[in-house]
Amino acid sequence: MTARALNLSPAPASRQRLAALAAACLLGLATQMAPAQAQTAAGSAASRAEAERAACLNGTSHQDRATCLKEAGAAQDERRRGTLDDGQADRYQQNALQRCQGLPAAEQADCVKRANGLGQQSGSVKGGGLIKETVTRTVGTPPVAQAASAASSPASDPPAPAVR
């Protein structure tokens, strides 16, 4: 027997049935997983709300208790509505860069570096604020050296005599 004599490929109608069966299996699997994913999301939202409330009650939130509980409740309401968006890193970055635009041109480059997380950071929000510092080294003649060289160079004209 040759390979031509054995036709192992399914007929076109069989292919359509096979594709329909595969689609039905995938659809069934997706509908079975959706409630489980919803339960997991609801469980994580509830555990998140409990954790926020616990932080308010034990004082680790760095807010007064009444404000913290109010904010935690508001966040939980937003989560239920599906309008709480924690993925705002791009918005925060754009905001930080816009703040740099209000500075003089000479200071904007350092501001952008600090906004991008470069440099050193010290302090804390709890302690009153974060201090972000960048150091920019420039090469040039120091002002003290310029004054010293001007004093040591001979004058081209002698000083004028004092008039009385």
C-alpha positions as CSV (number, residue, x, y, z in Angstrom):
1,M,0.0,0.0,0.0
2,T,1.1,3.5,-0.8
3,A,0.5,6.6,1.1
4,R,-2.0,7.7,-1.5
5,A,-4.1,4.6,-1.0
6,L,-4.5,5.4,2.7
7,N,-6.4,8.7,3.1
8,L,-6.1,9.4,6.8
9,S,-7.4,13.0,6.7
10,P,-11.0,13.4,7.8
11,A,-13.6,14.4,5.3
12,P,-14.6,18.1,5.1
13,A,-17.9,17.4,7.0
14,S,-16.0,15.6,9.7
15,R,-13.7,18.6,10.1
16,Q,-16.6,20.9,10.6
17,R,-18.1,18.6,13.2
18,L,-14.7,18.4,14.9
19,A,-14.4,22.2,14.9
20,A,-17.9,22.5,16.3
21,L,-17.2,20.0,19.0
22,A,-13.9,21.8,20.0
23,A,-15.8,25.2,20.1
24,A,-18.5,23.7,22.3
25,C,-15.9,22.2,24.7
26,L,-14.1,25.6,25.0
27,L,-17.4,27.4,25.5
28,G,-18.4,24.9,28.2
29,L,-15.1,25.3,30.0
30,A,-15.3,29.1,29.9
31,T,-18.8,29.1,31.4
32,Q,-17.7,26.8,34.1
33,M,-14.7,29.0,35.0
34,A,-16.5,32.3,35.0
35,P,-18.3,31.8,38.4
36,A,-15.1,30.5,40.0
37,Q,-13.2,33.6,38.8
38,A,-16.1,35.9,40.1
39,Q,-16.0,34.1,43.5
40,T,-12.2,34.6,43.6
41,A,-12.5,38.3,42.7
42,A,-15.3,38.8,45.3
43,G,-13.3,37.0,47.9
44,S,-10.2,39.1,47.3
45,A,-12.2,42.3,47.4
46,A,-13.7,41.2,50.7
47,S,-10.3,40.3,52.1
48,R,-8.9,43.6,50.9
49,A,-11.7,45.5,52.6
50,E,-11.1,43.5,55.8
51,A,-7.4,44.2,55.7
52,E,-8.0,48.0,55.2
53,R,-10.5,48.1,58.1
54,A,-8.0,46.2,60.3
55,A,-5.3,48.7,59.4
56,C,-7.6,51.5,60.4
57,L,-8.4,49.9,63.7
58,N,-4.8,49.0,64.7
59,G,-3.4,52.4,63.7
60,T,-1.0,51.3,60.9
61,S,-2.9,53.4,58.2
62,H,-1.2,56.7,59.3
63,Q,-4.7,58.4,59.3
64,D,-7.0,59.1,62.2
65,R,-9.5,56.3,62.7
66,A,-12.7,58.0,61.6
67,T,-11.1,59.2,58.3
68,C,-9.6,55.9,57.6
69,L,-12.8,53.9,58.2
70,K,-14.7,56.4,56.0
71,E,-12.1,56.0,53.2
72,A,-12.0,52.2,53.5
73,G,-15.8,52.1,53.2
74,A,-15.8,54.4,50.2
75,A,-13.1,52.2,48.5
76,Q,-15.2,49.1,49.2
77,D,-18.3,50.8,47.6
78,E,-16.2,51.7,44.5
79,R,-14.9,48.1,44.3
80,R,-18.5,46.9,44.3
81,R,-19.4,49.3,41.5
82,G,-16.3,48.3,39.6
83,T,-15.1,51.8,39.4
84,L,-12.0,51.6,41.7
85,D,-9.0,51.7,39.4
86,D,-5.7,51.0,41.2
87,G,-3.7,50.8,38.0
88,Q,-3.1,54.5,37.6
89,A,0.7,54.5,37.4
90,D,0.7,56.2,34.0
91,R,-1.6,59.0,35.4
92,Y,0.7,59.5,38.4
93,Q,3.8,59.7,36.1
94,Q,2.1,62.2,33.8
95,N,1.1,64.3,36.9
96,A,4.7,64.3,38.2
97,L,6.1,65.4,34.9
98,Q,3.5,68.2,34.6
99,R,4.6,69.5,37.9
100,C,8.2,69.7,36.6
101,Q,7.0,72.0,33.7
102,G,6.2,74.8,36.1
103,L,9.9,75.0,37.2
104,P,12.6,77.2,35.6
105,A,14.2,75.5,32.6
106,A,17.5,74.9,34.5
107,E,15.7,72.9,37.2
108,Q,13.4,70.8,35.0
109,A,15.9,68.1,34.1
110,D,16.6,67.4,37.8
111,C,12.9,67.4,38.6
112,V,12.2,64.8,35.8
113,K,15.0,62.6,37.3
114,R,13.4,62.8,40.7
115,A,10.0,62.1,39.3
116,N,11.4,59.0,37.6
117,G,12.8,57.7,40.9
118,L,16.5,58.6,40.4
119,G,18.6,60.1,43.1
120,Q,18.3,59.6,46.9
121,Q,15.2,59.6,48.9
122,S,14.9,60.2,52.7
123,G,12.2,60.8,55.2
124,S,8.7,59.4,55.4
125,V,5.2,60.4,54.8
126,K,4.5,59.7,58.5
127,G,7.4,61.9,59.5
128,G,6.1,64.8,57.5
129,G,7.4,64.3,54.0
130,L,9.7,62.6,51.5
131,I,12.9,64.4,50.5
132,K,14.1,63.5,47.0
133,E,17.6,64.7,46.1
134,T,19.6,64.5,42.9
135,V,23.1,65.8,42.5
136,T,24.3,67.3,39.2
137,R,28.0,67.9,38.8
138,T,29.1,70.6,36.4
139,V,32.7,71.2,35.3
140,G,33.9,74.8,35.2
141,T,36.3,77.2,36.9
142,P,35.4,77.7,40.5
143,P,34.5,81.3,41.5
144,V,37.3,81.5,44.1
145,A,39.9,80.6,41.5
146,Q,38.7,83.3,39.2
147,A,38.9,86.0,41.9
148,A,42.4,84.8,42.9
149,S,43.7,84.9,39.3
150,A,42.3,88.4,38.8
151,A,44.1,89.7,42.0
152,S,47.5,88.1,41.0
153,S,47.5,89.4,37.4
154,P,49.5,92.6,36.9
155,A,47.4,95.7,36.0
156,S,48.1,97.2,32.6
157,D,47.8,100.8,34.0
158,P,49.2,102.0,37.3
159,P,46.6,103.2,39.7
160,A,45.7,106.9,39.4
161,P,47.1,109.2,42.1
162,A,44.6,110.3,44.7
163,V,43.3,113.8,44.3
164,R,43.0,116.1,47.3
